[in-house]
Amino acid sequence: MARVCQITGKRPQTGNNVSHANNKTKRKFYPNLHKKRFFIPEENKWITLKVSANAIKTINKKGISAVLKDAKAKGTLSI
């Protein structure tokens, strides 16, 4: 599975390591991903998602059902 959040769609970004002498070398910035299980009361089942820390905060605020609905409409959810 790729390093992509299934809710927000966050993926690795590229940038530079910059040394004290201002030398630049390519690097990647990875999203803060976690594999987490969520319970969906409407369907009475558990699902496992790979989500960013930002997505976990959004789920805590809005609820899993609303967030899943938004992610399906946006096209980031792959289950």
Secondary structure, 3 states (H helix, E strand, C coil): CCCCCCCCCCCCEEEEEECCCCCEEEEEECCCEEEEEEEECCCCEEEEEEEEHHHHHHHHHHCHHHHHHHHHHHCCCCC
